[in-house]
Amino acid sequence: MMPYESDLALRLTPYVAGEQPRDRQFIKLNTNENPYPPSPRVAEALSGLCDMLRLYPDMESTALREAIAQVNGLKAENVFCGNGSDEVLAFAFAAFFAGKRVLAPDITYSFYPVYANLFGAAYETAALKDDFAVDVDALMKGCCVALANPNAPTGILLESGEVRRLAAHCRDHGAVLLVDEAYAAFAPETARPLLDDFDNVLIVRTFSKSHGLAGLRVGYAMGSERLMDALRRVRDSFNSYPVDRLAQAAARAAILDEAYTAETSAKVIAARDRCRSMLLKARIDVLPSATNFLFVRADPVDAAPVQQALRSEGILVRHFSSGRLKSWLRVTVGTGSDMEKVTEALIRLIAKA
Ligand SMILES: Cc1ncc(COP(=O)(O)O)c(C=O)c1O
């Protein structure tokens, strides 16, 4: 008998997201959400919108794209919006990598191989260096590249000169360089200046981390009009209205409140750096982070028991059980008081391990 499922459905290996607990109150430091609520302007933007929900939204998210363009010194034609950056990334894999080779660091956002598999791209990896930094030379293989910068789950930033070198290599080979900047708000520099010089660079960002809007599901891409056109073609072959009315209005209000984002990001960065220096003082390895999380070496062999011990104390962090990641825990930066608790617990538990 033929199976009900398509070959495609049977051969997928889906992404596994971090735990979203429902049963008790945790200090939740496992999925890189912002500890602060979104800008108060978000609630104002949403009030009175209910009646409008009977109408379909603007499928081009025009007002939101204009706001994103304004904040980034671009034109709205250079911006594309989607239902979370995961969706924008999926569209990008379909638009630029399907049927081609795409190269990524061996340790990076684990959704990339899932999209490659879904859209029939040949996914290849290049090992990170021993210190977990991205090896740009190893990514120069004449094909498309997917680069999370800063990288996840390491938190390490690849400096912009190196990203530029990679962009030029990709352009010379007719290939797109996707720079996933989910965490760029917490980093000292971004790839945005490359858009003035390269038509093959696609930057993807999210409102989930920097704008306290993980529950809203809005992400966006920035790049040349040619790249935006390709994303639109994919979107309109899938769902013409991926960003709803509430999401467009809320995300627009959030991105225009630049002072609020700067203030909350500064608090996250300060708590991150304080936690890292305390862990380093306790002789615990922590990678340098340009994100809203820290990657902490919790055990010489396997950090799972430390993760479990933290969980029993009401603190959720993320552990990846594969290869070089096994000894490490990814700890999202929370409020100052969350970080005091997790820092104390990590020092106590890791010293014991
Ligand atoms: C590197 C990276 N890209 C993209 C995303 C997805 O973010 P969004 O909530 O916009 O789908 C994440 C979320 O954890 C991430 O770590």
The ligand as an SDF file (V2000), in Angstrom:
LIG
                    3D

 16 16  0  0  0  0  0  0  0  0999 V2000
   20.1200   32.7010   14.5590 C   0  0  0  0  0  0  0  0  0  0  0  0
   18.6260   32.7600   14.6220 C   0  0  0  0  0  0  0  0  0  0  0  0
   17.9430   33.0960   13.5270 N   0  0  0  0  0  0  0  0  0  0  0  0
   16.6000   33.1570   13.5270 C   0  0  0  0  0  0  0  0  0  0  0  0
   15.8720   32.8740   14.6600 C   0  0  0  0  0  0  0  0  0  0  0  0
   14.3690   32.8760   14.5660 C   0  0  0  0  0  0  0  0  0  0  0  0
   13.7580   33.9800   15.1040 O   0  0  0  0  0  0  0  0  0  0  0  0
   12.2270   34.3050   14.8710 P   0  0  0  0  0  0  0  0  0  0  0  0
   11.6160   34.3190   16.2270 O   0  0  0  0  0  0  0  0  0  0  0  0
   12.1890   35.6360   14.2050 O   0  0  0  0  0  0  0  0  0  0  0  0
   11.6250   33.2380   13.9940 O   0  0  0  0  0  0  0  0  0  0  0  0
   16.5320   32.5060   15.8250 C   0  0  0  0  0  0  0  0  0  0  0  0
   15.7370   32.1780   17.0260 C   0  0  0  0  0  0  0  0  0  0  0  0
   16.1690   31.6530   18.0070 O   0  0  0  0  0  0  0  0  0  0  0  0
   17.9490   32.4480   15.8040 C   0  0  0  0  0  0  0  0  0  0  0  0
   18.6290   32.0700   16.8980 O   0  0  0  0  0  0  0  0  0  0  0  0
  1  2  1  0
  2  3  1  0
  2 15  2  0
  3  4  2  0
  4  5  1  0
  5  6  1  0
  5 12  2  0
  6  7  1  0
  7  8  1  0
  8  9  2  0
  8 10  1  0
  8 11  1  0
 12 13  1  0
 12 15  1  0
 13 14  2  0
 15 16  1  0
M  END
$$$$
